[in-house]
Amino acid sequence: MRSRRTPLAAWPSLLSLDAVFVAVVWQQLLMQSFCNRSSTWSELISLSISVWLIYVADRLLDTTKLDLAQPHTLRHGFYRHHRRLFIGMWMAMLALNTFIVVQYLPAALLRSGLLLGAAVLAYGASVHFSANRSSNRDTEPLSKPTSRWDYLPKEARVGTLFALGVSLTVWTQLSGSLQNATRSDSLVVGPLWALAAATCAIAILFSYNCLLVARFERAVDRAQSFPSIATNCHWRKFTSANAVGQGELIIALFALSAGLLLRLPVSLVLAMLASGIGLTLSLVLPNSPWTMTAPFSSPASFDIRSVWVDAVLWTPPLVMLCFT
């Protein structure tokens, strides 16, 4: 169906607030689970703005290669249409975030953030400044990997970096405690191993979320020659119909993790399990195609399932926070 009106459910994604909310609730749950405290206002705001800056920059860079004559997503068309506004907002938020980070964050957290920021920049360069673009938009996806980065799906890199960013404040605090403890102090070493396991688990969750979005948008990515797991012939089989069975495997792995990671708080394990189940359920949800003609030169599409896969990432940890 075609419409000129933007769906209400699409606005969090259009404003890049969906990823911010996911980051905030998982950071809060991890802080409560491992540090027995909530994030400070500076930790909360710096994470929120940093995630927003990264996602907006990624979408603005995508729009520089956007072909409006080909099918594209609503968010890409939206950022292309409002590019100047978002560039101005991005610069203002960057200045604000720089002030907060420099003035209010602990030095150890600042150093960790700079290292992670360098990794994010390396990821952005590997995706947006790679020559690996297909010239055939209509029939074939990207033919074969041309660099070592192509053998690691973009979605896995995003999920890993996102998990590290969400858990960065916890890592910094526990690492600082370890420096003041003896090497055999299990009170510190134990939580570090548990935090490593939790970070890996949520990295799988976030990567799975990105894989599902790539599955939903594979036709658009192929039309625009956007690099994704769906347009890389080395990995595209993971976005086929067999992904339903793979989703069930993910649930089994999470169930096994719940039994093995006994050091993790129950609330954290339950949130991860609920999110994993919710993500897998999205594979059987019906597609609700929505297209919008104006103000773009060709129809822009929006898949309501992308809202679901984001909602099932932030709802379980939010519920757990309400009971802790």
C-alpha positions in Angstrom: 0.0 0.0 0.0 1.2 3.5 -0.8 0.9 6.4 1.5 2.2 9.9 2.2 2.0 9.5 5.9 4.9 8.2 7.9 4.0 5.3 10.3 4.2 6.3 13.9 6.2 3.1 14.6 8.9 4.2 12.2 9.9 7.4 14.0 12.3 5.9 16.5 14.3 4.4 13.7 14.1 7.6 11.6 15.5 9.6 14.5 18.1 7.0 15.4 16.6 6.6 18.9 15.9 2.9 18.8 19.6 1.9 19.1 20.0 4.6 21.8 17.2 3.0 23.9 18.6 -0.5 23.5 22.1 0.7 24.6 20.8 2.5 27.6 18.7 -0.3 29.1 21.4 -2.9 28.6 24.0 -0.6 30.2 21.7 -0.1 33.2 21.1 -3.8 33.6 24.8 -4.6 33.4 25.6 -1.9 35.8 23.0 -3.1 38.3 24.2 -6.7 37.8 27.9 -6.3 38.2 28.5 -2.9 39.9 25.4 -2.7 42.1 24.7 0.8 41.0 23.0 2.7 38.2 25.0 4.7 35.6 25.9 8.2 36.4 24.2 11.0 34.4 27.5 11.5 32.5 27.9 7.8 31.7 24.3 7.6 30.5 24.3 10.8 28.4 27.7 10.1 26.8 26.7 6.6 25.8 23.4 7.8 24.4 24.9 10.6 22.4 27.8 8.4 21.2 25.4 5.7 19.9 23.3 8.4 18.2 26.3 10.0 16.6 27.5 6.6 15.2 24.2 5.6 13.8 23.4 9.0 12.2 26.9 9.2 10.7 26.4 5.7 9.3 23.1 6.6 7.7 24.4 9.9 6.3 27.3 8.1 4.7 24.9 5.6 3.2 22.9 8.4 1.6 25.9 9.6 -0.3 25.7 6.4 -2.3 21.9 6.2 -2.4 20.3 5.8 -5.8 16.8 7.2 -5.5 15.9 5.6 -8.8 16.2 2.2 -7.1 14.2 0.8 -4.2 15.4 2.1 -0.8 14.3 2.1 2.8 12.3 4.8 4.4 15.1 5.7 6.8 17.6 6.2 4.0 15.2 8.3 2.0 14.4 10.3 5.2 18.1 11.0 5.9 18.7 11.9 2.3 15.8 14.4 2.3 16.9 15.9 5.6 20.6 15.6 5.2 21.5 19.2 6.0 19.4 19.2 9.2 21.0 16.0 10.4 24.5 17.2 9.6 23.9 20.4 11.7 22.4 18.3 14.5 25.3 15.9 14.3 27.9 18.6 14.7 26.1 20.2 17.7 25.7 16.8 19.4 29.4 16.0 18.8 30.4 19.3 20.5 28.1 18.6 23.4 29.4 15.0 23.8 33.0 16.1 23.7 32.4 18.6 26.5 30.7 16.0 28.7 33.3 13.3 28.0 36.2 15.5 28.7 34.8 17.3 31.7 32.8 14.6 33.6 33.9 11.1 32.7 36.7 9.4 34.7 40.1 9.3 32.9 40.1 5.5 32.8 36.7 5.4 31.0 37.8 8.2 28.7 40.8 6.1 27.6 38.7 3.0 27.1 36.2 5.0 25.1 38.9 6.4 22.8 40.2 2.9 22.1 36.7 1.7 21.3 36.1 4.8 19.2 39.2 3.9 17.1 37.7 0.5 16.5 34.4 2.0 15.4 36.2 4.3 13.0 38.1 1.3 11.5 34.7 -0.4 11.1 33.2 2.6 9.4 36.2 2.9 7.0 35.9 -0.8 6.1 32.2 -0.5 5.2 31.9 3.0 3.7 35.2 3.4 2.0 35.6 -0.1 0.5 35.7 -0.5 -3.2 33.6 -3.7 -2.9 30.5 -2.4 -4.6 28.6 -4.5 -7.2 28.0 -2.9 -10.6 25.0 -5.3 -11.3 22.2 -4.1 -9.1 19.4 -6.2 -10.5 20.5 -9.8 -10.6 23.5 -10.7 -8.6 24.7 -9.8 -5.1 28.3 -8.9 -4.4 30.2 -11.7 -6.1 32.9 -12.7 -3.6 34.7 -11.2 -0.6 37.6 -9.0 -1.7 39.2 -8.3 1.7 39.7 -10.1 5.0 36.9 -8.0 6.5 34.4 -9.4 4.1 34.8 -12.8 5.7 33.5 -11.4 8.9 29.9 -10.2 8.3 29.3 -6.6 8.9 26.4 -7.6 11.3 28.8 -9.5 13.5 31.2 -6.5 13.7 28.3 -4.2 14.6 27.0 -6.5 17.3 30.4 -7.0 18.9 31.2 -3.2 18.9 27.7 -2.4 20.2 28.1 -5.0 23.1 31.6 -3.6 24.0 30.2 0.0 24.0 27.2 -1.0 26.2 29.4 -2.8 28.7 32.4 -0.4 28.6 31.5 1.3 31.9 31.3 -2.0 33.7 34.6 -3.2 32.2 36.3 0.0 33.3 35.0 -0.2 36.9 35.8 -3.9 37.4 39.3 -3.5 35.8 40.0 -0.7 38.2 39.0 -2.9 41.1 41.3 -5.7 39.8 44.3 -3.4 39.9 43.7 -2.8 43.6 43.3 -6.5 44.3 45.6 -9.5 44.5 45.8 -11.8 41.5 44.1 -14.6 43.4 41.2 -12.4 44.6 38.2 -14.4 43.3 35.9 -11.5 44.3 37.2 -9.6 41.4 38.4 -12.2 38.9 35.1 -14.1 39.1 33.0 -11.2 38.0 35.4 -10.4 35.2 34.9 -13.9 33.7 31.2 -13.5 34.2 31.2 -10.1 32.5 33.2 -11.6 29.6 30.5 -14.3 29.2 27.7 -11.7 29.4 29.4 -9.5 26.8 29.8 -12.4 24.4 26.1 -13.3 24.9 24.7 -9.9 24.2 27.1 -9.5 21.3 25.4 -12.6 19.8 22.0 -11.0 20.5 22.9 -7.7 18.8 24.5 -9.5 15.9 21.4 -11.7 15.5 19.3 -8.5 15.5 21.4 -7.1 12.7 21.2 -10.3 10.7 17.4 -10.3 10.9 17.3 -6.7 9.7 19.6 -7.6 6.8 17.2 -10.5 6.0 14.2 -8.2 5.9 16.0 -5.6 3.8 18.0 -7.9 1.5 16.2 -6.8 -1.7 16.8 -3.2 -1.0 20.4 -3.8 0.0 20.9 -5.7 -3.3 19.3 -2.9 -5.3 21.5 -0.3 -3.7 24.6 -2.5 -3.6 24.9 -1.9 0.2 27.3 -4.3 1.9 25.5 -6.7 4.2 25.4 -10.4 5.0 22.5 -10.7 2.5 24.6 -9.3 -0.4 27.8 -11.2 0.3 27.8 -14.6 -1.4 30.0 -16.0 1.3 27.4 -15.4 3.9 24.1 -14.9 2.2 22.9 -18.5 3.0 22.5 -17.3 6.6 19.6 -15.0 5.5 17.7 -17.7 3.6 14.7 -19.6 4.8 16.9 -21.9 6.7 17.5 -19.1 9.1 14.4 -20.3 11.0 16.3 -23.4 12.0 19.3 -21.3 12.9 17.2 -19.2 15.1 16.1 -22.2 17.0 19.8 -23.1 17.4 20.4 -19.7 18.9 17.7 -20.3 21.4 19.3 -23.6 22.3 22.6 -21.9 22.8 21.1 -19.3 25.1 19.4 -22.0 27.1 22.7 -23.8 27.5 24.4 -20.6 28.4 21.8 -20.0 31.1 22.7 -23.4 32.7 26.5 -22.8 32.4 26.8 -19.2 33.4 25.7 -19.7 37.0 27.7 -16.6 38.1 25.4 -14.3 36.1 22.4 -12.8 37.9 19.1 -14.4 37.1 17.7 -11.1 35.8 20.4 -10.8 33.2 20.1 -14.4 32.1 16.3 -14.1 31.8 16.6 -10.9 29.8 19.0 -12.5 27.3 16.8 -15.6 27.0 13.6 -13.5 26.4 15.4 -11.4 23.8 16.7 -14.4 22.0 13.3 -16.0 21.9 11.7 -12.7 20.7 14.2 -12.3 17.9 13.6 -15.8 16.7 9.8 -15.3 16.7 10.3 -12.4 14.2 11.2 -15.0 11.6 7.6 -16.3 11.5 6.0 -12.8 11.6 4.1 -11.9 8.4 5.6 -9.2 6.3 3.6 -5.9 6.3 4.9 -4.0 3.3 4.5 -0.3 3.4 5.7 2.2 0.8 5.8 5.9 0.5 6.1 7.9 -2.7 6.4 11.5 -1.7 8.7 13.4 -1.1 11.1 10.8 -2.6 11.6 10.1 -6.3 10.9 6.4 -5.9 8.9 4.3 -3.4 10.6 4.1 0.1 9.8 0.9 2.0 9.4 0.3 5.7 9.1 -3.2 7.3 7.3 -3.3 10.6 9.3 -6.4 11.6 12.3 -4.2 12.1 10.4 -2.4 14.9 9.7 -5.8 16.5 13.3 -6.9 16.5 14.4 -3.7 18.2 11.5 -3.8 20.8 12.4 -7.4 21.9 15.9 -6.2 22.6 15.0 -3.4 25.0 11.8 -4.7 26.6 13.2 -7.7 28.6 16.0 -5.7 30.2 13.6 -2.9 30.9 11.3 -5.3 32.7 14.1 -6.8 34.7 15.2 -3.3 35.7 11.7 -2.6 37.1 12.1 -5.6 39.4 15.7 -4.9 40.6 
